[in-house]
């Protein structure tokens, strides 16, 4: 209803699921809520080298990953300071994608 806005992929820090919607977090600190579920973005972005699903609720842009803490299952710290847990089910895929970079 509000039109179309184009976002550079390099500007996306991470995407968070919110039921039938997704929230796109940008590196400038702003957020965009879109009427697409996370599966839509998983299908569209996770074939790219820089995007990986790390949890049922999160897709991150590896280009904005600051560090990785390996406590428990692992915690990704993004450049913005946001911390995202890696789920057990996504752990192997995450580390495989990290190695390929």
N, CA, C and O atoms as a MOPAC input file, in Angstrom:
PM7 MOZYME 1SCF
protein

 N      0.80500 1    -1.21100 1     0.00000 1
 C      0.00000 1     0.00000 1     0.00000 1
 C      0.84100 1     1.26600 1     0.00000 1
 O      0.36300 1     2.34200 1    -0.35800 1
 N      2.10900 1     1.12700 1     0.40800 1
 C      2.96500 1     2.30000 1     0.52100 1
 C      3.96100 1     2.41100 1    -0.62500 1
 O      4.84200 1     3.27100 1    -0.59500 1
 N      3.83600 1     1.56300 1    -1.62600 1
 C      4.74100 1     1.62400 1    -2.76000 1
 C      5.91700 1     0.68000 1    -2.59400 1
 O      5.91400 1    -0.19900 1    -1.73100 1
 N      6.90700 1     0.87400 1    -3.42400 1
 C      8.08600 1     0.01600 1    -3.42900 1
 C      9.31200 1     0.83800 1    -3.09300 1
 O      9.50700 1     1.93800 1    -3.61000 1
 N     10.12200 1     0.29300 1    -2.23000 1
 C     11.38700 1     0.92900 1    -1.87400 1
 C     12.49700 1    -0.08000 1    -2.12800 1
 O     12.39600 1    -1.23300 1    -1.70900 1
 N     13.53800 1     0.33900 1    -2.80100 1
 C     14.64800 1    -0.55100 1    -3.10000 1
 C     15.75100 1    -0.32800 1    -2.07800 1
 O     16.08400 1     0.80500 1    -1.73000 1
 N     16.30900 1    -1.43600 1    -1.60700 1
 C     17.36500 1    -1.38900 1    -0.60000 1
 C     18.57500 1    -2.12700 1    -1.15300 1
 O     18.45500 1    -3.25000 1    -1.64300 1
 N     19.73400 1    -1.49700 1    -1.07400 1
 C     20.97800 1    -2.15100 1    -1.47100 1
 C     21.24300 1    -3.31800 1    -0.50400 1
 O     21.11700 1    -3.16500 1     0.71100 1
 N     21.60400 1    -4.46500 1    -1.04800 1
 C     21.87100 1    -5.63300 1    -0.19600 1
 C     22.97900 1    -5.35700 1     0.80000 1
 O     22.94600 1    -5.86300 1     1.92200 1
 N     23.95100 1    -4.56700 1     0.40700 1
 C     25.06500 1    -4.25500 1     1.30400 1
 C     24.62800 1    -3.42600 1     2.50500 1
 O     25.34700 1    -3.36100 1     3.50100 1
 N     23.46200 1    -2.79100 1     2.42600 1
 C     22.93900 1    -1.97100 1     3.52300 1
 C     22.18400 1    -2.79400 1     4.56500 1
 O     21.88600 1    -2.29400 1     5.64900 1
 N     21.87300 1    -4.05000 1     4.24500 1
 C     21.11100 1    -4.91300 1     5.16400 1
 C     22.07000 1    -5.54100 1     6.16700 1
 O     23.02200 1    -6.22100 1     5.78300 1
 N     21.81700 1    -5.31200 1     7.45100 1
 C     22.61900 1    -5.94000 1     8.50100 1
 C     22.04700 1    -7.31600 1     8.83800 1
 O     22.77100 1    -8.31100 1     8.86600 1
 N     20.73000 1    -7.35800 1     9.09400 1
 C     20.05900 1    -8.63000 1     9.33300 1
 C     18.56800 1    -8.47000 1     9.11800 1
 O     18.04200 1    -7.35900 1     9.04100 1
 N     17.89900 1    -9.61100 1     9.02200 1
 C     16.44700 1    -9.63600 1     8.84400 1
 C     15.86600 1   -10.50400 1     9.94500 1
 O     16.37400 1   -11.59000 1    10.22600 1
 N     14.81200 1   -10.02600 1    10.55800 1
 C     14.16700 1   -10.73700 1    11.66500 1
 C     12.72900 1   -11.08800 1    11.30100 1
 O     11.99700 1   -10.26500 1    10.75100 1
 N     12.33900 1   -12.30600 1    11.61100 1
 C     10.96000 1   -12.73900 1    11.37200 1
 C     10.02200 1   -12.09600 1    12.38700 1
 O     10.37200 1   -11.92000 1    13.55400 1
 N      8.84600 1   -11.75500 1    11.92800 1
 C      7.79600 1   -11.22900 1    12.79300 1
 C      6.46600 1   -11.72900 1    12.23800 1
 O      5.73400 1   -11.00100 1    11.56700 1
 N      6.17500 1   -13.00500 1    12.54000 1
 C      4.98200 1   -13.69400 1    12.03300 1
 C      4.98500 1   -13.69500 1    10.50200 1
 O      5.92300 1   -14.20500 1     9.89000 1
 N      3.96100 1   -13.13800 1     9.88500 1
 C      3.87400 1   -13.11900 1     8.42100 1
 C      4.67100 1   -11.95900 1     7.82800 1
 O      4.69000 1   -11.77600 1     6.61100 1
 N      5.31500 1   -11.19000 1     8.66900 1
 C      6.10600 1   -10.04300 1     8.24500 1
 C      7.58100 1   -10.30800 1     8.52800 1
 O      7.93500 1   -11.28000 1     9.19500 1
 N      8.41500 1    -9.44300 1     8.01900 1
 C      9.84300 1    -9.45500 1     8.34100 1
 C     10.26600 1    -8.02000 1     8.59700 1
 O      9.72200 1    -7.07600 1     8.02300 1
 N     11.25500 1    -7.88000 1     9.47700 1
 C     11.82100 1    -6.56800 1     9.75100 1
 C     13.24600 1    -6.57500 1     9.21400 1
 O     14.06600 1    -7.40200 1     9.61300 1
 N     13.52900 1    -5.66100 1     8.31900 1
 C     14.86300 1    -5.53600 1     7.74200 1
 C     15.58900 1    -4.44100 1     8.51900 1
 O     15.14100 1    -3.29600 1     8.56900 1
 N     16.70700 1    -4.80800 1     9.11800 1
 C     17.52400 1    -3.86300 1     9.87800 1
 C     18.67600 1    -3.40700 1     8.98400 1
 O     19.41700 1    -4.22100 1     8.43400 1
 N     18.80600 1    -2.10100 1     8.85300 1
 C     19.82000 1    -1.52500 1     7.97900 1
 C     21.00900 1    -1.03300 1     8.80300 1
 O     20.88000 1    -0.76500 1     9.99800 1
 N     22.15900 1    -0.91800 1     8.15400 1
 C     23.37000 1    -0.52400 1     8.87600 1
 C     23.31700 1     0.90500 1     9.39800 1
 O     24.08800 1     1.26000 1    10.29000 1
 N     22.43500 1     1.72200 1     8.86900 1
 C     22.30500 1     3.09800 1     9.36900 1
 C     21.41000 1     3.17600 1    10.60900 1
 O     21.14900 1     4.26400 1    11.12100 1
 N     20.93900 1     2.01500 1    11.09100 1
 C     20.11900 1     1.97600 1    12.30300 1
 C     18.62500 1     1.98600 1    12.05100 1
 O     17.84500 1     1.79000 1    12.98200 1
 N     18.20800 1     2.21000 1    10.81800 1
 C     16.77100 1     2.22300 1    10.53200 1
 C     16.25000 1     0.81000 1    10.30400 1
 O     17.02000 1    -0.12800 1    10.10100 1
 N     14.93600 1     0.68000 1    10.34300 1
 C     14.26900 1    -0.61000 1    10.14000 1
 C     13.14100 1    -0.43200 1     9.14400 1
 O     12.51100 1     0.62100 1     9.05000 1
 N     12.91200 1    -1.51900 1     8.39700 1
 C     11.80000 1    -1.53200 1     7.44000 1
 C     10.99400 1    -2.79700 1     7.67700 1
 O     11.53700 1    -3.90100 1     7.63800 1
 N      9.69700 1    -2.63900 1     7.92300 1
 C      8.82600 1    -3.79900 1     8.06200 1
 C      8.19400 1    -4.07600 1     6.71200 1
 O      7.63800 1    -3.18100 1     6.07700 1
 N      8.28400 1    -5.33100 1     6.27900 1
 C      7.73500 1    -5.70400 1     4.98200 1
 C      6.77200 1    -6.87200 1     5.14200 1
 O      6.91000 1    -7.68600 1     6.05500 1
 N      5.80900 1    -6.94400 1     4.25300 1
 C      4.78200 1    -7.98300 1     4.33200 1
 C      5.22300 1    -9.24200 1     3.58200 1
 O      4.51900 1    -9.73300 1     2.70000 1
 N      6.37500 1    -9.74200 1     3.94100 1
 C      6.91500 1   -11.00500 1     3.42300 1
 C      7.45100 1   -11.77400 1     4.61800 1
 O      8.02700 1   -11.18600 1     5.53300 1
 N      7.26000 1   -13.08700 1     4.61200 1
 C      7.79900 1   -13.87100 1     5.71800 1
 C      9.29000 1   -14.13600 1     5.50100 1
 O      9.82500 1   -13.86400 1     4.42600 1
 N      9.94800 1   -14.66300 1     6.52100 1
 C     11.39200 1   -14.88000 1     6.44900 1
 C     11.76500 1   -15.89700 1     5.37900 1
 O     12.84500 1   -15.80800 1     4.79500 1
 N     10.90000 1   -16.85000 1     5.11600 1
 C     11.15400 1   -17.85800 1     4.08500 1
 C     11.35100 1   -17.19900 1     2.72300 1
 O     12.18800 1   -17.64400 1     1.93700 1
 N     10.61000 1   -16.17200 1     2.44200 1
 C     10.75800 1   -15.42900 1     1.18900 1
 C     12.19400 1   -14.91100 1     1.05200 1
 O     12.81400 1   -15.05600 1    -0.00200 1
 N     12.71100 1   -14.31000 1     2.12100 1
 C     14.06800 1   -13.77300 1     2.08300 1
 C     15.10900 1   -14.87900 1     2.10100 1
 O     16.17100 1   -14.74200 1     1.49300 1
 N     14.81900 1   -15.95600 1     2.78100 1
 C     15.73300 1   -17.09800 1     2.77800 1
 C     15.90800 1   -17.61800 1     1.34700 1
 O     17.02900 1   -17.85700 1     0.89800 1
 N     14.81000 1   -17.78600 1     0.65100 1
 C     14.86600 1   -18.27100 1    -0.73900 1
 C     15.57900 1   -17.27600 1    -1.65500 1
 O     16.30000 1   -17.67900 1    -2.56800 1
 N     15.38400 1   -15.99500 1    -1.41600 1
 C     15.93500 1   -14.96500 1    -2.29800 1
 C     17.39500 1   -14.63300 1    -2.00600 1
 O     18.14100 1   -14.29800 1    -2.92500 1
 N     17.81700 1   -14.72000 1    -0.74100 1
 C     19.13900 1   -14.20500 1    -0.37700 1
 C     20.17600 1   -15.24600 1     0.02400 1
 O     21.37200 1   -15.01800 1    -0.15700 1
 N     19.75000 1   -16.37200 1     0.55800 1
 C     20.71100 1   -17.29100 1     1.16000 1
 C     21.57200 1   -18.04500 1     0.14900 1
 O     22.49700 1   -18.75900 1     0.53700 1
 N     21.28000 1   -17.89600 1    -1.12800 1
 C     22.16400 1   -18.46000 1    -2.15600 1
 C     23.38400 1   -17.55700 1    -2.34800 1
 O     24.39700 1   -17.98900 1    -2.89900 1
 N     23.28700 1   -16.32300 1    -1.90100 1
 C     24.40300 1   -15.38900 1    -1.99500 1
 C     25.43000 1   -15.70100 1    -0.91300 1
 O     25.08000 1   -16.24900 1     0.13200 1
 N     26.67800 1   -15.36100 1    -1.15000 1
 C     27.75100 1   -15.66400 1    -0.20800 1
 C     27.59300 1   -14.96400 1     1.13300 1
 O     28.01200 1   -15.49900 1     2.15900 1
 N     27.00500 1   -13.79600 1     1.14300 1
 C     27.00400 1   -12.99100 1     2.35400 1
 C     25.79900 1   -13.18900 1     3.27400 1
 O     25.82200 1   -12.70300 1     4.40500 1
 N     24.75700 1   -13.87900 1     2.83500 1
 C     23.57500 1   -14.04600 1     3.67600 1
 C     23.42100 1   -15.48400 1     4.12300 1
 O     23.58800 1   -16.41400 1     3.33400 1
 N     23.09900 1   -15.66100 1     5.39900 1
 C     22.91400 1   -17.00600 1     5.94700 1
 C     21.84900 1   -16.95300 1     7.04800 1
 O     21.79600 1   -16.02200 1     7.85100 1
 N     21.02000 1   -17.96900 1     7.05300 1
 C     20.01700 1   -18.10300 1     8.10200 1
 C     20.69500 1   -18.74900 1     9.30300 1
 O     21.24800 1   -19.84300 1     9.18600 1
 N     20.65800 1   -18.09100 1    10.44600 1
 C     21.34200 1   -18.59100 1    11.63000 1
 C     20.38000 1   -19.05400 1    12.72700 1
 O     20.79200 1   -19.63400 1    13.73100 1
 N     19.11600 1   -18.78700 1    12.51300 1
 C     18.09100 1   -19.10100 1    13.50700 1
 C     16.76700 1   -19.06700 1    12.76400 1
 O     16.67100 1   -18.45400 1    11.70000 1
 N     15.75900 1   -19.70800 1    13.30100 1
 C     14.47300 1   -19.69900 1    12.58800 1
 C     13.91200 1   -18.28800 1    12.43700 1
 O     13.02500 1   -18.04900 1    11.61700 1
 N     14.43300 1   -17.36100 1    13.22900 1
 C     13.93900 1   -15.98800 1    13.17900 1
 C     14.90900 1   -14.98200 1    12.58200 1
 O     14.57700 1   -13.80000 1    12.48600 1
 N     16.11700 1   -15.42400 1    12.17000 1
 C     17.12000 1   -14.45600 1    11.73000 1
 C     17.90900 1   -14.91100 1    10.51000 1
 O     18.32600 1   -16.06500 1    10.40500 1
 N     18.09800 1   -13.97800 1     9.60400 1
 C     19.06200 1   -14.09800 1     8.51400 1
 C     20.02600 1   -12.94400 1     8.70100 1
 O     19.60500 1   -11.80300 1     8.88900 1
 N     21.33600 1   -13.23800 1     8.65100 1
 C     22.30600 1   -12.16400 1     8.82900 1
 C     23.12100 1   -11.95800 1     7.55200 1
 O     23.24100 1   -12.84900 1     6.71200 1
 N     23.66600 1   -10.77200 1     7.44100 1
 C     24.61400 1   -10.44900 1     6.38500 1
 C     26.00200 1   -10.62700 1     6.99900 1
 O     26.39200 1    -9.85800 1     7.87700 1
 N     26.74400 1   -11.62700 1     6.54700 1
 C     28.05700 1   -11.92500 1     7.11200 1
 C     29.03100 1   -10.76300 1     6.97900 1
 O     29.99600 1   -10.67700 1     7.73800 1
 N     28.79700 1    -9.87900 1     6.03800 1
 C     29.66600 1    -8.71600 1     5.87500 1
 C     29.58700 1    -7.76500 1     7.05600 1
 O     30.45800 1    -6.91200 1     7.22600 1
 N     28.55200 1    -7.90500 1     7.87300 1
 C     28.37900 1    -7.01700 1     9.02800 1
 C     28.57600 1    -7.75500 1    10.34600 1
 O     28.18600 1    -7.26300 1    11.40500 1
 N     29.18200 1    -8.93600 1    10.27600 1
 C     29.49300 1    -9.70200 1    11.48200 1
 C     30.79700 1    -9.16700 1    12.06100 1
 O     31.79500 1    -9.04200 1    11.35200 1
 N     30.78200 1    -8.85400 1    13.34300 1
 C     31.95700 1    -8.32200 1    14.00500 1
 C     32.77400 1    -9.42300 1    14.66900 1
 O     34.00000 1    -9.45100 1    14.56300 1
 N     32.07500 1   -10.34200 1    15.36500 1
 C     32.77900 1   -11.42200 1    16.04400 1
 C     31.82700 1   -12.58100 1    16.29400 1
 O     30.61600 1   -12.48600 1    16.09600 1
 N     32.42600 1   -13.67700 1    16.73500 1
 C     31.66800 1   -14.88800 1    17.04100 1
 C     32.13500 1   -15.38600 1    18.39300 1
 O     33.32000 1   -15.64900 1    18.59900 1
 N     31.19500 1   -15.51300 1    19.30800 1
 C     31.50900 1   -16.09400 1    20.61500 1
 C     30.97800 1   -17.51500 1    20.60000 1
 O     29.81600 1   -17.73900 1    20.26200 1
 N     31.79700 1   -18.45700 1    20.95500 1
 C     31.42300 1   -19.86300 1    20.84400 1
 C     30.83900 1   -20.44300 1    22.12800 1
 O     30.86900 1   -21.65700 1    22.33000 1
 N     30.31500 1   -19.59700 1    22.98500 1
 C     29.65000 1   -20.10000 1    24.18200 1
 C     28.35200 1   -20.79200 1    23.78700 1
 O     27.70200 1   -20.40300 1    22.81700 1
 N     27.99000 1   -21.79500 1    24.52500 1
 C     26.80100 1   -22.58800 1    24.21100 1
 C     26.83100 1   -23.01700 1    22.74300 1
 O     27.72900 1   -23.75200 1    22.33200 1
 N     25.87400 1   -22.57400 1    21.96600 1
 C     25.80300 1   -22.92600 1    20.53900 1
 C     26.51300 1   -21.90500 1    19.67400 1
 O     26.79200 1   -22.16700 1    18.50400 1
 N     26.80000 1   -20.77300 1    20.22300 1
 C     27.45400 1   -19.70300 1    19.48500 1
 C     26.59200 1   -18.45800 1    19.43700 1
 O     25.37000 1   -18.52800 1    19.30700 1
 N     27.24600 1   -17.33000 1    19.54500 1
 C     26.57100 1   -16.03800 1    19.49200 1
 C     27.31100 1   -15.17400 1    18.48700 1
 O     28.52400 1   -14.98900 1    18.58600 1
 N     26.58100 1   -14.65300 1    17.53100 1
 C     27.14100 1   -13.74800 1    16.52600 1
 C     26.95600 1   -12.32800 1    17.04200 1
 O     25.86400 1   -11.93900 1    17.45600 1
 N     28.03800 1   -11.56400 1    17.01100 1
 C     27.96200 1   -10.15700 1    17.38100 1
 C     28.13300 1    -9.35300 1    16.09600 1
 O     29.16000 1    -9.44100 1    15.42200 1
 N     27.12100 1    -8.57800 1    15.77500 1
 C     27.15500 1    -7.75000 1    14.57300 1
 C     27.84100 1    -6.42200 1    14.87200 1
 O     28.02300 1    -6.06400 1    16.03600 1
 N     28.21700 1    -5.70300 1    13.84100 1
 C     28.92700 1    -4.43200 1    14.00700 1
 C     28.11600 1    -3.41200 1    14.79800 1
 O     28.68500 1    -2.53900 1    15.45300 1
 N     26.80300 1    -3.51500 1    14.74200 1
 C     25.92900 1    -2.60100 1    15.49100 1
 C     25.88400 1    -2.93700 1    16.97600 1
 O     25.36800 1    -2.15700 1    17.77600 1
 N     26.42700 1    -4.10500 1    17.34900 1
 C     26.37300 1    -4.55100 1    18.73700 1
 C     25.27700 1    -5.57000 1    18.99600 1
 O     25.25100 1    -6.19000 1    20.06000 1
 N     24.38000 1    -5.75400 1    18.05100 1
 C     23.29800 1    -6.73500 1    18.18300 1
 C     23.89500 1    -8.13000 1    18.28600 1
 O     24.79500 1    -8.48100 1    17.52400 1
 N     23.39800 1    -8.92300 1    19.22400 1
 C     23.85100 1   -10.29300 1    19.40100 1
 C     22.73900 1   -11.24800 1    18.99100 1
 O     21.58700 1   -11.09300 1    19.39700 1
 N     23.10500 1   -12.24300 1    18.17600 1
 C     22.13000 1   -13.20800 1    17.66700 1
 C     22.66000 1   -14.61800 1    17.91800 1
 O     23.77900 1   -14.95100 1    17.52800 1
 N     21.85300 1   -15.43000 1    18.56500 1
 C     22.23000 1   -16.82100 1    18.82100 1
 C     22.12400 1   -17.65000 1    17.55000 1
 O     21.23000 1   -17.44600 1    16.72900 1
 N     23.05000 1   -18.58600 1    17.40500 1
 C     22.97700 1   -19.54300 1    16.30500 1
 C     22.20100 1   -20.75200 1    16.82900 1
 O     22.56200 1   -21.32000 1    17.86000 1
 N     21.14900 1   -21.14500 1    16.13200 1
 C     20.36600 1   -22.29400 1    16.57400 1
 C     21.10600 1   -23.58800 1    16.26300 1
 O     21.94500 1   -23.63600 1    15.36300 1
 N     20.79000 1   -24.62100 1    17.00800 1
 C     21.40000 1   -25.93200 1    16.78700 1
 C     21.18700 1   -26.40600 1    15.35300 1
 O     22.10000 1   -26.95000 1    14.73100 1
 N     19.99400 1   -26.20100 1    14.83700 1
 C     19.64700 1   -26.65600 1    13.49700 1
 C     20.35500 1   -25.90900 1    12.37400 1
 O     20.47600 1   -26.43400 1    11.26700 1
 N     20.82100 1   -24.70700 1    12.63800 1
 C     21.47400 1   -23.89200 1    11.60900 1
 C     22.98800 1   -23.82300 1    11.78700 1
 O     23.68600 1   -23.25400 1    10.94700 1
 N     23.49100 1   -24.38900 1    12.85900 1
 C     24.91500 1   -24.28200 1    13.20100 1
 C     25.82500 1   -24.80400 1    12.08800 1
 O     26.75100 1   -24.10600 1    11.67400 1
 N     25.57600 1   -26.01100 1    11.60300 1
 C     26.43600 1   -26.60300 1    10.58500 1
 C     26.42800 1   -25.77600 1     9.30000 1
 O     27.48300 1   -25.50400 1     8.72700 1
 N     25.24600 1   -25.38100 1     8.85300 1
 C     25.13600 1   -24.57800 1     7.62700 1
 C     25.85500 1   -23.23900 1     7.78200 1
 O     26.47800 1   -22.75100 1     6.83900 1
 N     25.76600 1   -22.65200 1     8.96400 1
 C     26.43900 1   -21.37300 1     9.22400 1
 C     27.95000 1   -21.53100 1     9.08900 1
 O     28.59300 1   -20.74900 1     8.38900 1
 N     28.52100 1   -22.53600 1     9.75200 1
 C     29.97500 1   -22.70000 1     9.71000 1
 C     30.45400 1   -23.11600 1     8.31300 1
 O     31.55000 1   -22.74000 1     7.89900 1
 N     29.65400 1   -23.87500 1     7.60100 1
 C     30.01600 1   -24.23500 1     6.21400 1
 C     30.06700 1   -22.97200 1     5.34100 1
 O     30.98900 1   -22.79800 1     4.54500 1
 N     29.08700 1   -22.11300 1     5.49600 1
 C     29.04900 1   -20.88000 1     4.69700 1
 C     30.21100 1   -19.96800 1     5.08800 1
 O     30.80500 1   -19.31600 1     4.22900 1
 N     30.53200 1   -19.92000 1     6.36200 1
 C     31.62500 1   -19.10900 1     6.84900 1
 C     32.96200 1   -19.57600 1     6.25000 1
 O     33.80900 1   -18.75600 1     5.89500 1
 N     33.13900 1   -20.88200 1     6.14500 1
 C     34.36600 1   -21.44800 1     5.57500 1
 C     34.50000 1   -21.13200 1     4.08800 1
 O     35.61400 1   -20.94300 1     3.59800 1
 N     33.40000 1   -21.07200 1     3.37400 1
 C     33.41800 1   -20.84500 1     1.91900 1
 C     33.74700 1   -19.40300 1     1.55600 1
 O     34.07600 1   -19.10900 1     0.40600 1
 N     33.66100 1   -18.51800 1     2.51500 1
 C     33.88600 1   -17.09100 1     2.22300 1
 C     35.31600 1   -16.77900 1     2.00800 1
 O     35.66500 1   -15.62600 1     1.75400 1

